[in-house]
Amino acid sequence: MRWLRLGALLLVVGFLLGTAVWLRPFGSPTAFEMDDYFLKNAQVEAGANNVVTSVVFDYRGFDTLGEATVLLCAVVGVAFILRRVKP
Amino acid sequence: MSVVVRTIARLLLPWVLAFGGYVIMHGHLTPGGGFQGGAVVASAVALVVIAFGAEGLKGQKNLFSFLEDLGAIAFVALAFLGIGSTFFRNVLAGGGGLFGTPVPFGPNPGWLNTGGTLPLMNWAVGLKVLAGLGSVVLLLALFGGKEDG
């Protein structure tokens, strides 16, 4: 059991070290058409200097809607657990 | 809490609120936005709860609930503005009207009256996040402790 644990630990550490070594160099992504499109057109199309905001609220608005729903679920869960119950 | 904490909280509170409002309002120009600014304002709620106790804010639960509903409904309504072409279409951008000043490509100083529906959505999401996280902090402070019988 102990050797199994040690082996699993070595496997995970080796995997992490390997991925760190074989990481793609910074600044050369595999796919960049979308990035270039956002950088070139987001300012004119969405009219906002902050490209991140134009992506979050305009190009991927559905994602933000889901995020807001997740937040609502979290608040509802907290309010449900921490409610005053009649003894 | 002690008088030192209460005094510092009193001094700090307007600045925290102003910074949160700034982060929400300038979400389309500078880093930040509705989520981040709402979290900053919710941290102001946490400051009030820590310094002055949660009992003073007990009556504000309905206000938080109302603000969260208002933010969610405003967000979806703003998304429905563009239903003519697609959901979440930015209909106000570049139109010349409200938040419709066209923005050229490249570095520019940034104008507040730009972004179309983005600033309005930032306000909606900011309201939603500040009310949601604020009510979470308030509920944890009111009912999460040992004092609750």
gemmi code that builds the backbone of each chain (N, CA, C; Angstrom):
import gemmi

chains = {
    "A": [
        ("MET", (0.828, -1.206, 0.000), (0.000, 0.000, 0.000), (0.859, 1.252, 0.000)),
        ("ARG", (1.949, 1.172, 0.829), (2.836, 2.332, 0.918), (3.557, 2.576, -0.406)),
        ("TRP", (4.032, 1.468, -1.017), (4.732, 1.627, -2.294), (3.791, 2.089, -3.390)),
        ("LEU", (2.535, 1.664, -3.234), (1.545, 2.103, -4.223), (1.360, 3.617, -4.150)),
        ("ARG", (1.262, 4.087, -2.887), (1.096, 5.541, -2.707), (2.299, 6.297, -3.250)),
        ("LEU", (3.496, 5.778, -2.927), (4.717, 6.434, -3.408), (4.748, 6.466, -4.929)),
        ("GLY", (4.356, 5.328, -5.519), (4.336, 5.282, -6.978), (3.356, 6.267, -7.570)),
        ("ALA", (2.170, 6.370, -6.952), (1.172, 7.320, -7.456), (1.678, 8.748, -7.352)),
        ("LEU", (2.336, 9.053, -6.203), (2.884, 10.395, -6.013), (3.931, 10.708, -7.058)),
        ("LEU", (4.848, 9.729, -7.287), (5.896, 9.935, -8.285), (5.290, 10.121, -9.669)),
        ("LEU", (4.231, 9.365, -9.946), (3.581, 9.478, -11.251), (3.016, 10.883, -11.449)),
        ("VAL", (2.304, 11.389, -10.407), (1.694, 12.723, -10.532), (2.756, 13.796, -10.673)),
        ("VAL", (3.825, 13.689, -9.821), (4.881, 14.699, -9.880), (5.583, 14.658, -11.228)),
        ("GLY", (5.829, 13.420, -11.705), (6.472, 13.300, -13.006), (5.621, 13.869, -14.120)),
        ("PHE", (4.309, 13.642, -14.024), (3.399, 14.184, -15.032), (3.436, 15.708, -15.028)),
        ("LEU", (3.382, 16.295, -13.829), (3.392, 17.752, -13.739), (4.710, 18.329, -14.252)),
        ("LEU", (5.834, 17.701, -13.851), (7.134, 18.187, -14.316), (7.242, 18.059, -15.830)),
        ("GLY", (6.747, 16.913, -16.357), (6.802, 16.714, -17.801), (6.003, 17.749, -18.552)),
        ("THR", (4.782, 18.038, -18.075), (3.979, 19.049, -18.766), (4.618, 20.422, -18.641)),
        ("ALA", (5.298, 20.685, -17.493), (5.953, 21.987, -17.342), (7.109, 22.104, -18.324)),
        ("VAL", (7.817, 20.980, -18.547), (8.948, 21.041, -19.463), (8.467, 21.152, -20.902)),
        ("TRP", (7.399, 20.356, -21.231), (6.935, 20.319, -22.617), (5.895, 21.390, -22.908)),
        ("LEU", (5.756, 22.364, -22.009), (4.771, 23.433, -22.208), (5.083, 24.200, -23.480)),
        ("ARG", (4.019, 24.624, -24.140), (4.213, 25.415, -25.348), (4.807, 26.762, -24.973)),
        ("PRO", (5.759, 27.282, -25.760), (6.385, 28.566, -25.398), (5.364, 29.688, -25.340)),
        ("PHE", (5.557, 30.593, -24.398), (4.615, 31.676, -24.165), (4.598, 32.618, -25.364)),
        ("GLY", (3.390, 32.969, -25.797), (3.278, 33.929, -26.886), (3.143, 33.303, -28.250)),
        ("SER", (3.050, 31.976, -28.357), (2.835, 31.353, -29.663), (1.714, 30.334, -29.538)),
        ("PRO", (0.467, 30.805, -29.489), (-0.651, 29.873, -29.337), (-0.880, 29.064, -30.596)),
        ("THR", (-1.566, 27.926, -30.429), (-1.807, 27.070, -31.585), (-2.859, 27.680, -32.507)),
        ("ALA", (-3.889, 28.316, -31.906), (-4.953, 28.911, -32.705), (-5.047, 30.382, -32.353)),
        ("PHE", (-4.940, 31.255, -33.361), (-4.916, 32.682, -33.056), (-5.872, 33.483, -33.926)),
        ("GLU", (-6.665, 32.815, -34.781), (-7.565, 33.592, -35.641), (-8.577, 34.364, -34.812)),
        ("MET", (-9.142, 33.692, -33.781), (-10.139, 34.336, -32.938), (-9.538, 35.511, -32.182)),
        ("ASP", (-8.326, 35.308, -31.633), (-7.677, 36.394, -30.888), (-7.483, 37.606, -31.794)),
        ("ASP", (-6.982, 37.345, -33.011), (-6.741, 38.455, -33.923), (-8.037, 39.169, -34.275)),
        ("TYR", (-9.113, 38.362, -34.448), (-10.404, 38.987, -34.774), (-10.847, 39.907, -33.653)),
        ("PHE", (-10.762, 39.413, -32.410), (-11.192, 40.243, -31.273), (-10.339, 41.500, -31.175)),
        ("LEU", (-9.008, 41.339, -31.314), (-8.130, 42.498, -31.156), (-8.382, 43.532, -32.239)),
        ("LYS", (-8.705, 43.061, -33.464), (-8.860, 44.013, -34.559), (-10.247, 44.647, -34.583)),
        ("ASN", (-11.293, 43.898, -34.191), (-12.647, 44.375, -34.431), (-13.448, 44.709, -33.193)),
        ("ALA", (-12.997, 44.253, -32.016), (-13.844, 44.432, -30.835), (-14.057, 45.901, -30.520)),
        ("GLN", (-12.999, 46.725, -30.686), (-13.141, 48.139, -30.350), (-14.180, 48.819, -31.228)),
        ("VAL", (-14.168, 48.512, -32.517), (-15.089, 49.188, -33.424), (-16.494, 48.600, -33.305)),
        ("GLU", (-16.590, 47.279, -33.204), (-17.911, 46.648, -33.204), (-18.665, 46.882, -31.906)),
        ("ALA", (-17.984, 46.626, -30.758), (-18.679, 46.763, -29.484), (-18.542, 48.163, -28.913)),
        ("GLY", (-17.608, 48.954, -29.416), (-17.469, 50.316, -28.947), (-16.898, 50.441, -27.562)),
        ("ALA", (-16.110, 49.471, -27.131), (-15.553, 49.540, -25.783), (-14.053, 49.330, -25.858)),
        ("ASN", (-13.313, 50.118, -25.094), (-11.861, 49.955, -25.092), (-11.435, 48.667, -24.420)),
        ("ASN", (-12.208, 48.230, -23.425), (-11.862, 47.023, -22.699), (-12.376, 45.812, -23.474)),
        ("VAL", (-11.458, 45.151, -24.153), (-11.868, 44.046, -25.028), (-12.424, 42.888, -24.201)),
        ("VAL", (-11.896, 42.725, -22.986), (-12.396, 41.635, -22.133), (-13.886, 41.833, -21.848)),
        ("THR", (-14.267, 43.083, -21.528), (-15.677, 43.337, -21.263), (-16.526, 43.109, -22.502)),
        ("SER", (-16.021, 43.509, -23.669), (-16.818, 43.300, -24.869), (-16.961, 41.818, -25.186)),
        ("VAL", (-15.948, 41.015, -24.834), (-16.101, 39.568, -25.027), (-17.100, 39.011, -24.022)),
        ("VAL", (-16.981, 39.452, -22.761), (-17.808, 38.871, -21.701), (-19.272, 39.237, -21.883)),
        ("PHE", (-19.544, 40.497, -22.251), (-20.930, 40.943, -22.274), (-21.542, 40.976, -23.664)),
        ("ASP", (-20.723, 40.889, -24.707), (-21.279, 41.006, -26.048), (-21.106, 39.708, -26.833)),
        ("TYR", (-19.856, 39.329, -27.090), (-19.627, 38.156, -27.931), (-20.065, 36.875, -27.223)),
        ("ARG", (-19.807, 36.805, -25.922), (-20.183, 35.590, -25.183), (-21.141, 35.941, -24.057)),
        ("GLY", (-22.227, 36.604, -24.413), (-23.187, 37.011, -23.402), (-23.862, 35.846, -22.718)),
        ("PHE", (-24.035, 34.746, -23.457), (-24.685, 33.578, -22.854), (-23.870, 33.038, -21.692)),
        ("ASP", (-22.537, 33.119, -21.837), (-21.665, 32.655, -20.769), (-21.895, 33.481, -19.506)),
        ("THR", (-22.049, 34.800, -19.692), (-22.288, 35.662, -18.542), (-23.649, 35.398, -17.918)),
        ("LEU", (-24.621, 35.106, -18.785), (-25.944, 34.753, -18.256), (-25.848, 33.511, -17.374)),
        ("GLY", (-25.068, 32.520, -17.833), (-24.870, 31.329, -17.010), (-24.143, 31.631, -15.714)),
        ("GLU", (-23.150, 32.532, -15.788), (-22.430, 32.908, -14.570), (-23.365, 33.557, -13.575)),
        ("ALA", (-24.221, 34.450, -14.072), (-25.164, 35.110, -13.178), (-26.120, 34.094, -12.566)),
        ("THR", (-26.490, 33.079, -13.364), (-27.362, 32.036, -12.827), (-26.664, 31.227, -11.747)),
        ("VAL", (-25.351, 30.956, -11.969), (-24.581, 30.234, -10.950), (-24.549, 31.023, -9.648)),
        ("LEU", (-24.327, 32.344, -9.777), (-24.310, 33.191, -8.580), (-25.658, 33.158, -7.878)),
        ("LEU", (-26.729, 33.220, -8.674), (-28.077, 33.168, -8.085), (-28.286, 31.860, -7.334)),
        ("CYS", (-27.824, 30.746, -7.945), (-27.970, 29.443, -7.281), (-27.190, 29.418, -5.974)),
        ("ALA", (-25.977, 30.011, -5.974), (-25.182, 30.022, -4.742), (-25.896, 30.805, -3.651)),
        ("VAL", (-26.451, 31.975, -4.022), (-27.135, 32.793, -3.027), (-28.376, 32.081, -2.504)),
        ("VAL", (-29.108, 31.434, -3.420), (-30.308, 30.715, -2.999), (-29.938, 29.569, -2.062)),
        ("GLY", (-28.815, 28.879, -2.371), (-28.388, 27.798, -1.494), (-28.027, 28.281, -0.108)),
        ("VAL", (-27.264, 29.399, -0.036), (-26.903, 29.946, 1.277), (-28.157, 30.378, 2.024)),
        ("ALA", (-29.065, 31.047, 1.317), (-30.280, 31.518, 1.990), (-31.145, 30.357, 2.450)),
        ("PHE", (-31.076, 29.240, 1.708), (-31.876, 28.080, 2.104), (-31.291, 27.397, 3.328)),
        ("ILE", (-29.946, 27.280, 3.351), (-29.319, 26.594, 4.480), (-29.391, 27.441, 5.744)),
        ("LEU", (-29.126, 28.743, 5.596), (-29.074, 29.620, 6.772), (-30.402, 30.326, 6.982)),
        ("ARG", (-31.497, 29.584, 7.004), (-32.775, 30.225, 7.252), (-33.197, 29.962, 8.698)),
        ("ARG", (-34.115, 30.776, 9.138), (-34.594, 30.611, 10.499), (-35.700, 29.575, 10.499)),
        ("VAL", (-35.501, 28.480, 11.238), (-36.519, 27.431, 11.271), (-37.263, 27.515, 12.594)),
        ("LYS", (-38.530, 27.205, 12.532), (-39.321, 27.191, 13.769), (-38.959, 25.953, 14.574)),
        ("PRO", (-38.606, 26.068, 15.808), (-38.226, 24.911, 16.619), (-39.435, 24.030, 16.931)),
    ],
    "B": [
        ("MET", (-16.958, 45.641, 17.732), (-15.524, 45.846, 17.616), (-15.102, 47.115, 18.354)),
        ("SER", (-13.796, 47.295, 18.478), (-13.279, 48.422, 19.263), (-13.477, 49.728, 18.508)),
        ("VAL", (-13.229, 50.831, 19.202), (-13.485, 52.139, 18.612), (-12.504, 52.429, 17.480)),
        ("VAL", (-11.311, 51.818, 17.545), (-10.340, 52.017, 16.469), (-10.883, 51.443, 15.169)),
        ("VAL", (-11.367, 50.197, 15.252), (-11.887, 49.534, 14.055), (-13.085, 50.297, 13.500)),
        ("ARG", (-13.957, 50.768, 14.424), (-15.152, 51.470, 13.946), (-14.782, 52.788, 13.271)),
        ("THR", (-13.801, 53.502, 13.836), (-13.397, 54.781, 13.236), (-12.772, 54.563, 11.866)),
        ("ILE", (-11.880, 53.559, 11.783), (-11.224, 53.301, 10.503), (-12.257, 52.855, 9.474)),
        ("ALA", (-13.219, 52.041, 9.892), (-14.250, 51.591, 8.965), (-15.070, 52.771, 8.468)),
        ("ARG", (-15.386, 53.700, 9.393), (-16.150, 54.882, 8.994), (-15.382, 55.713, 7.978)),
        ("LEU", (-14.048, 55.816, 8.191), (-13.229, 56.583, 7.249), (-13.125, 55.884, 5.907)),
        ("LEU", (-13.036, 54.554, 5.926), (-12.714, 53.787, 4.726), (-13.937, 53.543, 3.848)),
        ("LEU", (-15.113, 53.511, 4.489), (-16.314, 53.050, 3.790), (-16.647, 53.857, 2.529)),
        ("PRO", (-16.643, 55.219, 2.570), (-16.971, 55.955, 1.345), (-16.012, 55.666, 0.210)),
        ("TRP", (-14.723, 55.482, 0.562), (-13.734, 55.225, -0.494), (-13.962, 53.859, -1.121)),
        ("VAL", (-14.299, 52.870, -0.309), (-14.554, 51.532, -0.863), (-15.767, 51.575, -1.785)),
        ("LEU", (-16.824, 52.273, -1.324), (-18.035, 52.359, -2.151), (-17.750, 53.103, -3.451)),
        ("ALA", (-16.988, 54.198, -3.358), (-16.683, 54.979, -4.557), (-15.831, 54.175, -5.517)),
        ("PHE", (-14.873, 53.403, -4.978), (-14.030, 52.593, -5.857), (-14.844, 51.494, -6.542)),
        ("GLY", (-15.767, 50.879, -5.768), (-16.619, 49.863, -6.378), (-17.479, 50.445, -7.481)),
        ("GLY", (-18.072, 51.619, -7.223), (-18.879, 52.265, -8.258), (-18.054, 52.632, -9.469)),
        ("TYR", (-16.812, 53.063, -9.235), (-15.938, 53.399, -10.362), (-15.614, 52.165, -11.196)),
        ("VAL", (-15.314, 51.047, -10.511), (-14.963, 49.823, -11.254), (-16.151, 49.352, -12.080)),
        ("ILE", (-17.372, 49.473, -11.509), (-18.547, 49.058, -12.278), (-18.772, 50.007, -13.450)),
        ("MET", (-18.686, 51.317, -13.172), (-19.081, 52.305, -14.171), (-18.098, 52.364, -15.331)),
        ("HIS", (-16.807, 52.148, -15.049), (-15.807, 52.200, -16.111), (-15.440, 50.809, -16.606)),
        ("GLY", (-16.370, 49.864, -16.478), (-16.052, 48.503, -16.860), (-15.723, 48.353, -18.323)),
        ("HIS", (-16.276, 49.241, -19.183), (-16.000, 49.109, -20.609), (-14.758, 49.887, -21.029)),
        ("LEU", (-14.111, 50.583, -20.072), (-12.917, 51.353, -20.431), (-11.664, 50.821, -19.747)),
        ("THR", (-11.768, 50.472, -18.485), (-10.600, 50.049, -17.727), (-10.828, 48.630, -17.220)),
        ("PRO", (-9.753, 47.968, -16.780), (-9.942, 46.628, -16.224), (-10.973, 46.617, -15.110)),
        ("GLY", (-11.763, 45.577, -15.094), (-12.834, 45.500, -14.100), (-14.155, 45.292, -14.813)),
        ("GLY", (-15.226, 45.515, -14.097), (-16.545, 45.311, -14.669), (-17.542, 45.042, -13.575)),
        ("GLY", (-18.682, 44.536, -13.992), (-19.752, 44.339, -13.034), (-19.418, 43.366, -11.929)),
        ("PHE", (-18.837, 42.216, -12.293), (-18.545, 41.200, -11.280), (-17.533, 41.733, -10.262)),
        ("GLN", (-16.455, 42.335, -10.769), (-15.391, 42.777, -9.877), (-15.869, 43.924, -8.999)),
        ("GLY", (-16.533, 44.910, -9.605), (-17.008, 46.043, -8.821), (-18.054, 45.626, -7.799)),
        ("GLY", (-18.921, 44.693, -8.191), (-19.904, 44.194, -7.240), (-19.246, 43.509, -6.061)),
        ("ALA", (-18.153, 42.776, -6.341), (-17.433, 42.123, -5.234), (-16.808, 43.163, -4.318)),
        ("VAL", (-16.304, 44.278, -4.902), (-15.721, 45.339, -4.072), (-16.789, 45.939, -3.163)),
        ("VAL", (-17.972, 46.223, -3.724), (-19.037, 46.806, -2.904), (-19.503, 45.807, -1.839)),
        ("ALA", (-19.535, 44.515, -2.204), (-19.910, 43.509, -1.208), (-18.886, 43.435, -0.092)),
        ("SER", (-17.606, 43.701, -0.419), (-16.605, 43.747, 0.647), (-16.856, 44.922, 1.579)),
        ("ALA", (-17.448, 46.013, 1.051), (-17.845, 47.111, 1.938), (-18.937, 46.650, 2.897)),
        ("VAL", (-19.862, 45.835, 2.406), (-20.887, 45.274, 3.290), (-20.242, 44.418, 4.381)),
        ("ALA", (-19.223, 43.614, 3.962), (-18.521, 42.793, 4.952), (-17.827, 43.662, 5.987)),
        ("LEU", (-17.263, 44.805, 5.537), (-16.610, 45.730, 6.474), (-17.616, 46.253, 7.493)),
        ("VAL", (-18.788, 46.660, 7.015), (-19.819, 47.161, 7.937), (-20.227, 46.078, 8.915)),
        ("VAL", (-20.396, 44.836, 8.403), (-20.829, 43.738, 9.275), (-19.780, 43.468, 10.349)),
        ("ILE", (-18.490, 43.495, 9.958), (-17.436, 43.216, 10.933), (-17.326, 44.336, 11.950)),
        ("ALA", (-17.389, 45.588, 11.485), (-17.117, 46.706, 12.387), (-18.315, 47.019, 13.278)),
        ("PHE", (-19.509, 47.024, 12.722), (-20.677, 47.505, 13.462), (-21.661, 46.397, 13.830)),
        ("GLY", (-21.398, 45.176, 13.385), (-22.340, 44.104, 13.681), (-23.429, 44.020, 12.631)),
        ("ALA", (-24.014, 42.839, 12.527), (-24.987, 42.597, 11.465), (-26.390, 43.047, 11.835)),
        ("GLU", (-26.618, 43.369, 13.113), (-27.989, 43.677, 13.523), (-28.513, 44.939, 12.849)),
        ("GLY", (-27.584, 45.910, 12.627), (-28.017, 47.160, 12.004), (-28.467, 46.983, 10.573)),
        ("LEU", (-27.951, 45.931, 9.899), (-28.301, 45.701, 8.503), (-29.432, 44.688, 8.354)),
        ("LYS", (-30.032, 44.293, 9.491), (-31.017, 43.214, 9.434), (-32.211, 43.584, 8.559)),
        ("GLY", (-32.595, 44.863, 8.600), (-33.753, 45.288, 7.816), (-33.482, 45.438, 6.341)),
        ("GLN", (-32.192, 45.315, 5.928), (-31.856, 45.569, 4.529), (-31.929, 44.316, 3.672)),
        ("LYS", (-32.370, 43.198, 4.236), (-32.397, 41.967, 3.438), (-33.342, 42.094, 2.258)),
        ("ASN", (-34.481, 42.763, 2.491), (-35.428, 42.936, 1.398), (-34.865, 43.840, 0.321)),
        ("LEU", (-34.072, 44.850, 0.759), (-33.445, 45.735, -0.227), (-32.462, 44.953, -1.091)),
        ("PHE", (-31.640, 44.104, -0.450), (-30.699, 43.296, -1.220), (-31.432, 42.379, -2.190)),
        ("SER", (-32.502, 41.770, -1.698), (-33.285, 40.879, -2.559), (-33.849, 41.632, -3.754)),
        ("PHE", (-34.375, 42.834, -3.481), (-34.925, 43.644, -4.571), (-33.852, 44.013, -5.581)),
        ("LEU", (-32.651, 44.402, -5.072), (-31.582, 44.804, -5.984), (-31.127, 43.631, -6.833)),
        ("GLU", (-31.066, 42.447, -6.241), (-30.635, 41.283, -7.025), (-31.650, 40.980, -8.128)),
        ("ASP", (-32.949, 41.024, -7.765), (-33.965, 40.778, -8.785), (-33.893, 41.824, -9.889)),
        ("LEU", (-33.709, 43.096, -9.465), (-33.636, 44.183, -10.443), (-32.472, 43.970, -11.400)),
        ("GLY", (-31.294, 43.583, -10.853), (-30.135, 43.355, -11.698), (-30.365, 42.230, -12.690)),
        ("ALA", (-30.929, 41.120, -12.204), (-31.157, 39.974, -13.094), (-32.148, 40.336, -14.199)),
        ("ILE", (-33.253, 41.014, -13.811), (-34.272, 41.347, -14.818), (-33.715, 42.351, -15.815)),
        ("ALA", (-32.930, 43.341, -15.326), (-32.356, 44.329, -16.238), (-31.375, 43.673, -17.198)),
        ("PHE", (-30.607, 42.702, -16.698), (-29.640, 42.024, -17.564), (-30.342, 41.285, -18.687)),
        ("VAL", (-31.370, 40.505, -18.329), (-32.069, 39.740, -19.364), (-32.834, 40.680, -20.297)),
        ("ALA", (-33.380, 41.782, -19.749), (-34.095, 42.723, -20.605), (-33.142, 43.378, -21.595)),
        ("LEU", (-31.934, 43.725, -21.136), (-30.948, 44.308, -22.050), (-30.526, 43.303, -23.108)),
        ("ALA", (-30.463, 42.023, -22.719), (-30.152, 40.998, -23.712), (-31.284, 40.888, -24.727)),
        ("PHE", (-32.538, 41.053, -24.250), (-33.679, 40.939, -25.157), (-33.793, 42.141, -26.090)),
        ("LEU", (-33.081, 43.260, -25.791), (-33.128, 44.416, -26.683), (-32.715, 44.041, -28.089)),
        ("GLY", (-31.767, 43.111, -28.207), (-31.258, 42.785, -29.525), (-31.916, 41.578, -30.149)),
        ("ILE", (-33.107, 41.217, -29.672), (-33.739, 39.993, -30.153), (-34.101, 40.104, -31.636)),
        ("GLY", (-34.098, 41.344, -32.180), (-34.386, 41.515, -33.607), (-33.420, 40.753, -34.485)),
        ("SER", (-32.124, 40.712, -34.106), (-31.174, 39.908, -34.872), (-30.763, 38.673, -34.077)),
        ("THR", (-30.139, 38.885, -32.930), (-29.836, 37.756, -32.052), (-29.975, 38.205, -30.608)),
        ("PHE", (-30.150, 37.239, -29.737), (-30.080, 37.474, -28.298), (-28.692, 38.022, -27.981)),
        ("PHE", (-28.615, 39.010, -27.080), (-27.358, 39.636, -26.664), (-26.711, 40.461, -27.761)),
        ("ARG", (-27.467, 40.867, -28.789), (-26.895, 41.754, -29.799), (-26.733, 43.149, -29.197)),
        ("ASN", (-25.575, 43.746, -29.474), (-25.267, 45.064, -28.917), (-25.869, 46.119, -29.838)),
        ("VAL", (-27.157, 46.482, -29.587), (-27.868, 47.329, -30.542), (-27.469, 48.792, -30.405)),
        ("LEU", (-26.998, 49.199, -29.216), (-26.739, 50.618, -28.995), (-25.355, 51.047, -29.458)),
        ("ALA", (-24.440, 50.092, -29.682), (-23.049, 50.446, -29.973), (-22.947, 51.140, -31.322)),
        ("GLY", (-22.251, 52.270, -31.333), (-21.998, 52.966, -32.572), (-23.202, 53.637, -33.178)),
        ("GLY", (-24.335, 53.662, -32.471), (-25.537, 54.254, -33.046), (-25.635, 55.754, -32.869)),
        ("GLY", (-24.762, 56.345, -32.061), (-24.777, 57.786, -31.880), (-25.655, 58.246, -30.739)),
        ("GLY", (-26.493, 57.385, -30.201), (-27.385, 57.798, -29.129), (-26.780, 57.547, -27.778)),
        ("LEU", (-27.571, 56.935, -26.905), (-27.101, 56.611, -25.553), (-25.971, 55.595, -25.622)),
        ("PHE", (-24.828, 55.935, -25.055), (-23.637, 55.074, -25.063), (-23.264, 54.661, -26.477)),
        ("GLY", (-23.530, 55.516, -27.446), (-23.364, 55.082, -28.836), (-22.277, 55.797, -29.593)),
        ("THR", (-21.386, 56.513, -28.921), (-20.313, 57.195, -29.645), (-19.406, 56.171, -30.320)),
        ("PRO", (-19.162, 56.314, -31.622), (-18.271, 55.344, -32.274), (-16.849, 55.465, -31.751)),
        ("VAL", (-16.179, 54.318, -31.672), (-14.815, 54.279, -31.147), (-13.894, 53.884, -32.281)),
        ("PRO", (-12.822, 54.658, -32.518), (-11.875, 54.260, -33.566), (-10.988, 53.130, -33.099)),
        ("PHE", (-10.382, 52.465, -34.088), (-9.449, 51.391, -33.756), (-8.145, 51.997, -33.263)),
        ("GLY", (-7.547, 51.361, -32.273), (-6.255, 51.802, -31.785), (-6.345, 52.473, -30.438)),
        ("PRO", (-5.205, 52.900, -29.897), (-5.205, 53.530, -28.577), (-5.959, 54.847, -28.587)),
        ("ASN", (-6.824, 55.031, -27.605), (-7.521, 56.309, -27.464), (-7.776, 56.536, -25.988)),
        ("PRO", (-8.062, 57.806, -25.621), (-8.207, 58.085, -24.175), (-9.396, 57.381, -23.541)),
        ("GLY", (-10.401, 57.013, -24.313), (-11.558, 56.339, -23.746), (-12.632, 57.328, -23.358)),
        ("TRP", (-13.829, 57.147, -23.877), (-14.945, 58.014, -23.565), (-15.996, 57.226, -22.825)),
        ("LEU", (-16.624, 57.881, -21.850), (-17.603, 57.175, -21.026), (-18.854, 56.832, -21.822)),
        ("ASN", (-19.166, 57.659, -22.827), (-20.420, 57.492, -23.565), (-20.250, 56.520, -24.725)),
        ("THR", (-19.536, 55.429, -24.506), (-19.347, 54.435, -25.560), (-19.768, 53.074, -25.036)),
        ("GLY", (-19.744, 52.083, -25.901), (-19.928, 50.717, -25.444), (-21.302, 50.135, -25.658)),
        ("GLY", (-22.274, 50.961, -26.082), (-23.597, 50.391, -26.329), (-24.232, 49.871, -25.060)),
        ("THR", (-24.655, 48.612, -25.104), (-25.319, 48.042, -23.926), (-24.326, 47.567, -22.871)),
        ("LEU", (-23.026, 47.617, -23.180), (-22.060, 47.075, -22.213), (-22.091, 47.795, -20.869)),
        ("PRO", (-22.081, 49.154, -20.810), (-22.139, 49.792, -19.484), (-23.429, 49.467, -18.735)),
        ("LEU", (-24.541, 49.426, -19.465), (-25.814, 49.119, -18.797), (-25.790, 47.701, -18.238)),
        ("MET", (-25.238, 46.751, -19.041), (-25.134, 45.373, -18.537), (-24.176, 45.300, -17.367)),
        ("ASN", (-23.106, 46.130, -17.407), (-22.202, 46.164, -16.259), (-22.930, 46.604, -15.012)),
        ("TRP", (-23.789, 47.617, -15.152), (-24.538, 48.067, -13.982), (-25.482, 46.985, -13.497)),
        ("ALA", (-26.151, 46.304, -14.446), (-27.092, 45.252, -14.042), (-26.362, 44.138, -13.302)),
        ("VAL", (-25.262, 43.660, -13.892), (-24.519, 42.567, -13.252), (-23.890, 43.043, -11.950)),
        ("GLY", (-23.437, 44.319, -11.922), (-22.870, 44.848, -10.686), (-23.887, 44.874, -9.563)),
        ("LEU", (-25.102, 45.343, -9.884), (-26.175, 45.328, -8.879), (-26.431, 43.914, -8.396)),
        ("LYS", (-26.471, 42.992, -9.363), (-26.765, 41.611, -9.010), (-25.694, 41.029, -8.101)),
        ("VAL", (-24.426, 41.262, -8.455), (-23.335, 40.681, -7.667), (-23.240, 41.337, -6.300)),
        ("LEU", (-23.396, 42.685, -6.248), (-23.255, 43.314, -4.929), (-24.394, 42.900, -4.018)),
        ("ALA", (-25.598, 42.757, -4.583), (-26.708, 42.328, -3.739), (-26.565, 40.857, -3.355)),
        ("GLY", (-26.123, 40.024, -4.309), (-25.999, 38.604, -4.015), (-24.929, 38.322, -2.977)),
        ("LEU", (-23.700, 38.837, -3.231), (-22.627, 38.587, -2.269), (-22.896, 39.299, -0.956)),
        ("GLY", (-23.492, 40.502, -1.024), (-23.816, 41.211, 0.208), (-24.822, 40.445, 1.044)),
        ("SER", (-25.833, 39.865, 0.383), (-26.811, 39.115, 1.170), (-26.207, 37.818, 1.688)),
        ("VAL", (-25.245, 37.214, 0.943), (-24.568, 36.027, 1.474), (-23.799, 36.373, 2.741)),
        ("VAL", (-23.027, 37.491, 2.688), (-22.271, 37.924, 3.870), (-23.214, 38.209, 5.027)),
        ("LEU", (-24.320, 38.893, 4.706), (-25.273, 39.263, 5.755), (-25.925, 38.035, 6.377)),
        ("LEU", (-26.302, 37.068, 5.526), (-26.932, 35.851, 6.054), (-25.961, 35.053, 6.903)),
        ("LEU", (-24.692, 34.965, 6.426), (-23.697, 34.246, 7.225), (-23.501, 34.918, 8.569)),
        ("ALA", (-23.504, 36.269, 8.582), (-23.277, 36.977, 9.837), (-24.496, 36.872, 10.746)),
        ("LEU", (-25.693, 36.870, 10.155), (-26.894, 36.860, 10.986), (-27.192, 35.475, 11.544)),
        ("PHE", (-27.125, 34.453, 10.677), (-27.598, 33.128, 11.076), (-26.503, 32.089, 11.132)),
        ("GLY", (-25.255, 32.442, 10.779), (-24.213, 31.431, 10.704), (-23.463, 31.217, 12.006)),
        ("GLY", (-23.645, 32.123, 12.981), (-22.861, 32.035, 14.199), (-23.499, 31.160, 15.250)),
        ("LYS", (-22.821, 31.117, 16.402), (-23.330, 30.317, 17.505), (-24.468, 31.021, 18.236)),
        ("GLU", (-24.513, 32.380, 18.067), (-25.477, 33.139, 18.859), (-26.913, 32.796, 18.498)),
        ("ASP", (-27.102, 32.314, 17.252), (-28.457, 31.992, 16.808), (-28.995, 30.825, 17.633)),
        ("GLY", (-30.065, 31.042, 18.329), (-30.553, 30.039, 19.260), (-31.232, 28.864, 18.614)),
    ],
}
model = gemmi.Model(1)
for chain_id, residues in chains.items():
    chain = gemmi.Chain(chain_id)
    for i, (resn, *xyz) in enumerate(residues, 1):
        res = gemmi.Residue()
        res.name, res.seqid = resn, gemmi.SeqId(i, " ")
        for name, pos in zip(("N", "CA", "C"), xyz):
            atom = gemmi.Atom()
            atom.name, atom.element = name, gemmi.Element(name[0])
            atom.pos, atom.b_iso = gemmi.Position(*pos), 0.0
            res.add_atom(atom)
        chain.add_residue(res)
    model.add_chain(chain)
structure = gemmi.Structure()
structure.add_model(model)
structure.setup_entities()
